[in-house]
Amino acid sequence: MLPISRVRSLSTVTTRATTTLQQTATRSFASSAVVPQFHIKLNPDSFHTYNCETPSLEVEVSKKDLIDMYSSMATIRRMEMTADGLYKAKLIRGFCHLSTGQEAVSVGMESAMTSNDKLITAYRSHGFTYMRGGSLVSIFGELLGRKNGISKGKGGSMYMFTPRLQGGNGIVGAQVPVGAGLAFAQKYLGRKETTFVIYGDGAANQGQVFESFNMAKLWELPAVFVCENNRYGMGTSAERSSASVDYFKRGDYIPGLRVDGMDVLAVHQATKYAKEWTDAGRGPLVLEVETYRYGGHSMSDPGTTYRTREEIQKVRAKSDPITGLKHSLLEYKALTEEEIKDLDKTARATVDKEAEEAKAEPEPDMSEFSTSVYVKGHEVPFLRGREPSEVYRF
């Protein structure tokens, strides 16, 4: 496994062109020739391969894209910290799985995907929801059970969707065969698109994952199976649960790639490589993203009974994805320390404002209780409610 505490070492960069610095948080990663371009050399240990080529260690990225990546990660970090506070204040109830520490995964992946690509993930989905087009107020609204929530306040933390995100799924591993089905649809319809199917190391041993591998390879589907390995399946370390922790080799007949998931640029490069792989008609690919969650498995888990506080502090000190990109921005003179502080302040202010707006919204009306169960025009005559005497008719 990649040493999780490793600090990314970057080489000297070359730049071309100049332009006015834009300091707006965005989720658009469209580089332009009129903005400064950086050629960044990744650490040689960023990738490990299985029956495939190693992605280029040189990343070409614009100044604007670097700023956007930083702003997006800072926003997601603040969003998750705010959700943590709302849960502890008992304003968020039920399940709540935070991705604090894993921001480079969703941001790095989105930076190399197109709007037509599909992504489906498990229940740690807030960051992906934001990056795939969900607004902060709609995410907070869903967490708080408000009518302005992205799923009308009826899905909660685990069930969030956008036109480019097929969930947010609460059943461990169940999204993997659904993702294979999405990739089948893309191939069947002749679309040059990719489906990124995300699951955790805790789901990696499930039979439905391997069944999906088989069908994807049999039909050479444009699917990238992404194992988001944060080293712990609930409270069990990967080494204690898996005979092999080389998850990128688990596809056997499917080539695989492991990437340092604490480096947003490495994740970007790996995702770009995977996208090019499927676009070329080479079939599926297994992508293992090694990352780390600072908090527990969920809000009900303190996260310190099966690992030490020293371990968490060591990772934060040496491998934090936001701090790592901050060092790069300063090293390459993309931003000054003061300008980075302004980005942080903007992220905090934006998240806090959207959270307050969501809190002010009412809960959904009871008339919404039985809606969105079936596609319109395909409803059953009636739907049973919470008890036998409660019946809803369509």
C-alpha positions as CSV (number, residue, x, y, z in Angstrom):
1,M,0.0,0.0,0.0
2,L,1.1,3.6,-0.5
3,P,2.4,5.2,2.6
4,I,-0.6,7.3,3.7
5,S,1.6,9.7,5.6
6,R,3.8,10.5,2.5
7,V,4.0,14.1,1.5
8,R,3.8,14.9,-2.2
9,S,7.0,16.2,-3.7
10,L,6.6,18.5,-6.7
11,S,9.1,19.7,-9.1
12,T,9.7,23.2,-10.5
13,V,7.0,24.3,-12.8
14,T,6.9,26.3,-16.0
15,T,4.1,28.8,-16.7
16,R,2.9,30.6,-19.8
17,A,0.5,33.5,-20.3
18,T,-0.9,35.9,-17.7
19,T,-4.4,37.0,-16.7
20,T,-6.4,38.5,-13.9
21,L,-6.7,36.2,-11.0
22,Q,-10.3,34.9,-10.4
23,Q,-11.1,34.2,-6.7
24,T,-14.5,32.6,-7.1
25,A,-15.3,29.2,-5.8
26,T,-16.6,27.1,-8.7
27,R,-17.1,23.5,-9.8
28,S,-16.2,24.2,-13.4
29,F,-12.8,22.9,-14.5
30,A,-12.5,24.1,-18.0
31,S,-8.9,25.2,-18.7
32,S,-8.3,28.0,-21.1
33,A,-5.2,29.0,-23.2
34,V,-5.5,32.6,-21.8
35,V,-4.8,31.6,-18.2
36,P,-1.4,30.6,-16.8
37,Q,-0.6,26.9,-17.4
38,F,1.5,24.9,-14.9
39,H,3.4,21.7,-15.7
40,I,3.6,19.9,-12.4
41,K,5.6,16.8,-11.8
42,L,3.9,14.3,-9.4
43,N,5.7,12.1,-6.9
44,P,6.9,8.9,-8.6
45,D,5.0,6.9,-6.1
46,S,1.6,8.5,-7.0
47,F,0.6,5.5,-9.1
48,H,0.8,1.7,-9.0
49,T,-0.4,-0.3,-11.9
50,Y,-1.8,-3.8,-12.7
51,N,-1.8,-4.8,-16.4
52,C,-1.9,-1.2,-17.6
53,E,0.4,1.7,-18.4
54,T,1.4,4.2,-15.8
55,P,-0.3,7.6,-16.2
56,S,2.0,10.5,-17.0
57,L,3.6,12.0,-13.9
58,E,3.4,15.5,-15.5
59,V,0.1,17.3,-15.0
60,E,-0.8,20.3,-17.1
61,V,-3.2,22.4,-15.2
62,S,-4.3,26.1,-15.4
63,K,-4.0,28.6,-12.6
64,K,-7.7,28.9,-12.5
65,D,-8.2,25.2,-12.2
66,L,-5.8,25.1,-9.2
67,I,-7.7,27.8,-7.5
68,D,-11.0,26.1,-8.3
69,M,-9.7,22.9,-6.8
70,Y,-8.6,24.6,-3.6
71,S,-11.9,26.5,-3.3
72,S,-14.0,23.4,-3.9
73,M,-12.0,21.3,-1.3
74,A,-12.2,24.2,1.2
75,T,-16.0,24.4,0.7
76,I,-16.5,20.7,1.1
77,R,-14.4,20.7,4.3
78,R,-16.5,23.5,5.7
79,M,-19.7,21.9,4.6
80,E,-18.8,18.6,6.4
81,M,-17.7,20.4,9.6
82,T,-20.9,22.4,9.6
83,A,-22.9,19.2,9.2
84,D,-21.0,17.8,12.1
85,G,-22.1,20.7,14.3
86,L,-25.7,20.5,13.1
87,Y,-25.8,16.8,13.9
88,K,-24.4,17.3,17.4
89,A,-27.0,20.0,17.9
90,K,-29.6,17.3,17.0
91,L,-30.8,19.3,14.0
92,I,-29.7,16.4,11.7
93,R,-31.0,13.0,12.7
94,G,-30.4,9.5,11.6
95,F,-27.4,8.4,9.6
96,C,-24.7,10.9,8.6
97,H,-21.4,9.9,7.1
98,L,-18.9,12.7,6.6
99,S,-15.9,12.8,4.2
100,T,-13.6,15.1,6.1
101,G,-10.1,14.3,4.8
102,Q,-11.3,12.8,1.6
103,E,-12.0,16.0,-0.3
104,A,-9.4,15.3,-3.0
105,V,-11.3,12.3,-4.3
106,S,-14.5,14.1,-5.3
107,V,-12.8,17.3,-6.5
108,G,-9.9,15.5,-8.3
109,M,-12.4,13.2,-10.1
110,E,-14.8,15.9,-11.2
111,S,-11.9,18.0,-12.6
112,A,-11.3,15.2,-15.2
113,M,-14.9,14.2,-15.9
114,T,-17.4,15.6,-18.4
115,S,-20.9,16.7,-17.6
116,N,-22.2,13.7,-19.6
117,D,-20.3,11.1,-17.5
118,K,-22.2,9.3,-14.8
119,L,-21.2,8.7,-11.2
120,I,-22.8,6.5,-8.6
121,T,-21.5,6.1,-5.1
122,A,-22.4,4.8,-1.6
123,Y,-23.6,6.8,1.5
124,R,-20.5,9.1,2.0
125,S,-21.8,11.3,-0.8
126,H,-22.0,14.9,0.3
127,G,-18.9,16.0,-1.5
128,F,-19.8,14.2,-4.7
129,T,-23.3,15.7,-4.6
130,Y,-21.8,19.2,-4.4
131,M,-19.3,18.5,-7.2
132,R,-21.9,17.0,-9.4
133,G,-24.1,20.1,-9.3
134,G,-26.0,20.0,-6.0
135,S,-26.2,23.4,-4.3
136,L,-25.1,23.8,-0.7
137,V,-28.6,24.9,0.4
138,S,-30.1,21.8,-1.2
139,I,-27.6,19.5,0.5
140,F,-28.1,21.1,3.9
141,G,-31.9,21.1,3.3
142,E,-31.7,17.4,2.7
143,L,-29.6,16.7,5.8
144,L,-32.0,18.8,7.9
145,G,-35.1,17.2,6.4
146,R,-36.4,20.4,4.8
147,K,-38.7,20.7,1.8
148,N,-35.9,22.5,-0.2
149,G,-33.7,19.5,0.2
150,I,-32.2,17.9,-2.9
151,S,-34.5,14.9,-2.4
152,K,-37.3,17.1,-1.0
153,G,-36.2,16.3,2.5
154,K,-37.1,12.6,2.3
155,G,-33.8,11.0,1.6
156,G,-31.5,12.4,4.2
157,S,-27.7,12.1,4.2
158,M,-27.4,8.9,2.2
159,Y,-29.9,9.5,-0.7
160,M,-28.9,12.6,-2.7
161,F,-29.2,12.8,-6.5
162,T,-28.5,15.2,-9.3
163,P,-28.8,14.7,-13.1
164,R,-25.1,13.7,-13.1
165,L,-25.1,11.7,-9.8
166,Q,-27.2,8.6,-9.5
167,G,-26.9,8.5,-5.7
168,G,-26.0,8.3,-2.8
169,N,-27.0,4.7,-1.9
170,G,-27.4,3.3,1.6
171,I,-27.1,-0.5,1.0
172,V,-23.4,-1.4,1.1
173,G,-22.1,-2.4,-2.3
174,A,-25.6,-2.3,-4.0
175,Q,-24.7,0.6,-6.2
176,V,-22.0,-1.4,-8.0
177,P,-24.2,-3.5,-10.2
178,V,-26.4,-0.5,-10.7
179,G,-23.3,1.3,-12.0
180,A,-22.5,-1.5,-14.3
181,G,-26.1,-1.2,-15.7
182,L,-25.5,2.6,-16.3
183,A,-22.3,1.7,-18.2
184,F,-24.3,-0.9,-20.2
185,A,-26.9,1.8,-21.1
186,Q,-24.1,4.1,-22.3
187,K,-22.6,1.4,-24.6
188,Y,-26.0,0.3,-25.8
189,L,-27.0,3.8,-26.8
190,G,-23.6,4.4,-28.5
191,R,-22.6,7.2,-26.2
192,K,-19.0,8.1,-25.7
193,E,-19.4,8.4,-21.9
194,T,-18.0,6.8,-18.8
195,T,-19.7,5.6,-15.6
196,F,-17.6,5.9,-12.4
197,V,-18.8,3.4,-9.9
198,I,-17.6,4.1,-6.4
199,Y,-17.5,1.8,-3.5
200,G,-15.5,1.5,-0.3
201,D,-12.9,-1.0,0.9
202,G,-15.5,-2.3,3.3
203,A,-17.7,-3.3,0.3
204,A,-14.8,-4.7,-1.8
205,N,-15.3,-8.2,-0.6
206,Q,-18.9,-8.5,-1.6
207,G,-20.0,-11.0,-4.3
208,Q,-22.1,-8.4,-6.2
209,V,-18.9,-6.4,-6.8
210,F,-17.2,-9.4,-8.6
211,E,-20.4,-10.2,-10.5
212,S,-20.4,-6.7,-11.8
213,F,-16.7,-7.0,-12.7
214,N,-17.6,-10.1,-14.7
215,M,-20.4,-8.6,-16.7
216,A,-18.5,-5.4,-17.3
217,K,-15.5,-7.2,-18.8
218,L,-17.7,-9.7,-20.7
219,W,-19.4,-6.8,-22.5
220,E,-16.4,-4.4,-22.4
221,L,-18.4,-1.7,-20.7
222,P,-17.2,1.8,-20.2
223,A,-17.1,1.4,-16.4
224,V,-14.5,2.6,-14.0
225,F,-14.8,0.8,-10.7
226,V,-13.4,3.1,-8.1
227,C,-12.5,1.6,-4.7
228,E,-12.4,4.6,-2.3
229,N,-10.1,3.0,0.2
230,N,-10.0,5.0,3.4
231,R,-8.4,2.1,5.3
232,Y,-11.3,1.3,7.5
233,G,-14.6,-0.5,6.8
234,M,-16.6,0.9,9.7
235,G,-14.3,0.0,12.6
236,T,-12.3,-2.8,10.9
237,S,-9.0,-2.0,9.2
238,A,-8.5,-3.3,5.7
239,E,-5.7,-5.6,6.8
240,R,-8.0,-7.3,9.2
241,S,-10.9,-7.8,6.8
242,S,-9.2,-8.5,3.5
243,A,-6.8,-11.3,2.5
244,S,-5.4,-8.9,-0.1
245,V,-5.5,-5.1,0.3
246,D,-4.3,-4.6,-3.3
247,Y,-7.8,-3.6,-4.3
248,F,-6.7,-2.4,-7.7
249,K,-5.7,-6.0,-8.6
250,R,-9.1,-7.4,-7.5
251,G,-10.5,-7.2,-11.0
252,D,-8.2,-10.1,-12.1
253,Y,-9.0,-9.9,-15.8
254,I,-9.7,-6.2,-15.5
255,P,-6.6,-3.9,-15.4
256,G,-6.1,-1.8,-12.4
257,L,-4.5,1.4,-11.1
258,R,-3.8,2.7,-7.6
259,V,-3.5,6.4,-6.9
260,D,-2.6,8.6,-3.9
261,G,-6.0,9.9,-3.0
262,M,-4.6,12.6,-0.7
263,D,-3.2,14.4,-3.7
264,V,-6.0,16.1,-5.8
265,L,-3.7,16.4,-8.8
266,A,-2.8,12.8,-8.8
267,V,-6.5,11.9,-8.6
268,H,-7.2,14.2,-11.5
269,Q,-4.5,12.5,-13.5
270,A,-5.7,9.0,-12.7
271,T,-9.3,9.9,-13.5
272,K,-8.2,11.5,-16.8
273,Y,-6.3,8.3,-17.6
274,A,-9.3,6.1,-16.8
275,K,-11.6,8.3,-18.9
276,E,-9.3,8.0,-21.9
277,W,-9.1,4.3,-21.3
278,T,-12.9,3.8,-21.6
279,D,-13.3,6.3,-24.4
280,A,-10.8,4.3,-26.4
281,G,-13.1,1.2,-26.1
282,R,-10.7,-0.7,-23.9
283,G,-13.5,-1.8,-21.5
284,P,-13.6,-1.5,-17.7
285,L,-10.8,-0.4,-15.3
286,V,-10.4,-0.8,-11.6
287,L,-9.2,2.4,-9.8
288,E,-8.2,2.3,-6.2
289,V,-8.0,5.7,-4.5
290,E,-6.1,5.5,-1.2
291,T,-7.5,8.2,1.1
292,Y,-8.2,8.7,4.8
293,R,-11.2,9.9,6.8
294,Y,-10.5,12.0,9.9
295,G,-13.8,11.3,11.6
296,G,-15.6,8.1,12.4
297,H,-17.5,5.9,10.0
298,S,-20.6,7.9,10.8
299,M,-21.5,10.5,13.4
300,S,-22.3,7.7,15.9
301,D,-18.7,6.4,15.7
302,P,-16.1,8.4,17.6
303,G,-13.5,6.9,15.3
304,T,-10.9,6.4,18.0
305,T,-11.6,3.0,19.5
306,Y,-10.0,1.1,16.6
307,R,-7.2,3.6,15.8
308,T,-5.2,6.0,17.8
309,R,-5.5,9.8,17.9
310,E,-1.8,9.9,17.0
311,E,-2.5,8.1,13.8
312,I,-5.1,10.6,12.7
313,Q,-3.0,13.6,13.7
314,K,0.0,12.2,11.8
315,V,-2.1,11.9,8.6
316,R,-3.5,15.4,9.0
317,A,-0.1,16.8,9.6
318,K,1.7,15.1,6.7
319,S,-0.9,14.3,4.0
320,D,-3.9,16.7,4.3
321,P,-5.1,17.3,0.7
322,I,-6.1,21.0,1.3
323,T,-2.8,21.8,3.0
324,G,-0.9,20.0,0.3
325,L,-2.5,22.0,-2.5
326,K,-2.0,25.2,-0.5
327,H,1.7,24.6,-0.4
328,S,1.7,24.1,-4.2
329,L,-0.2,27.4,-4.7
330,L,2.4,29.2,-2.7
331,E,5.3,27.4,-4.2
332,Y,4.3,28.1,-7.7
333,K,3.3,31.7,-6.8
334,A,-0.3,31.1,-8.0
335,L,-1.6,32.8,-4.9
336,T,-0.3,34.7,-1.9
337,E,-0.9,33.6,1.7
338,E,-3.4,36.5,2.0
339,E,-5.3,35.5,-1.2
340,I,-5.6,31.9,0.1
341,K,-7.0,33.2,3.4
342,D,-9.5,35.1,1.4
343,L,-10.6,31.9,-0.4
344,D,-11.0,30.2,3.0
345,K,-13.0,33.1,4.3
346,T,-15.3,33.0,1.2
347,A,-15.8,29.3,1.7
348,R,-16.7,29.7,5.3
349,A,-19.1,32.6,4.7
350,T,-20.8,30.9,1.8
351,V,-21.3,27.6,3.6
352,D,-22.6,29.3,6.8
353,K,-25.0,31.4,4.8
354,E,-26.4,28.5,2.9
355,A,-26.8,26.4,6.1
356,E,-28.8,29.2,7.8
357,E,-31.0,29.5,4.7
358,A,-31.7,25.8,4.8
359,K,-32.5,25.8,8.5
360,A,-35.1,28.5,7.9
361,E,-37.0,26.3,5.4
362,P,-40.1,24.3,6.6
363,E,-40.3,20.5,6.6
364,P,-42.0,18.8,3.7
365,D,-45.8,18.7,3.8
366,M,-47.3,15.3,4.6
367,S,-48.8,15.3,1.1
368,E,-45.3,14.5,-0.1
369,F,-45.1,11.4,2.0
370,S,-46.2,9.0,-0.7
371,T,-44.8,10.8,-3.8
372,S,-41.7,9.9,-5.8
373,V,-42.1,6.2,-5.1
374,Y,-42.9,5.3,-8.7
375,V,-42.2,7.0,-12.0
376,K,-45.3,9.0,-13.1
377,G,-47.6,6.9,-15.3
378,H,-46.3,3.6,-13.7
379,E,-47.8,3.8,-10.3
380,V,-49.6,0.9,-8.6
381,P,-53.3,1.4,-7.7
382,F,-52.5,2.0,-4.1
383,L,-49.5,2.1,-1.7
384,R,-49.5,0.8,1.9
385,G,-48.3,3.2,4.5
386,R,-46.6,2.8,7.8
387,E,-49.4,0.5,9.1
388,P,-52.1,-1.6,7.5
389,S,-54.8,1.1,7.9
390,E,-52.7,3.7,6.2
391,V,-53.2,3.5,2.4
392,Y,-52.3,5.9,-0.4
393,R,-54.1,5.8,-3.7
394,F,-52.7,7.1,-7.0
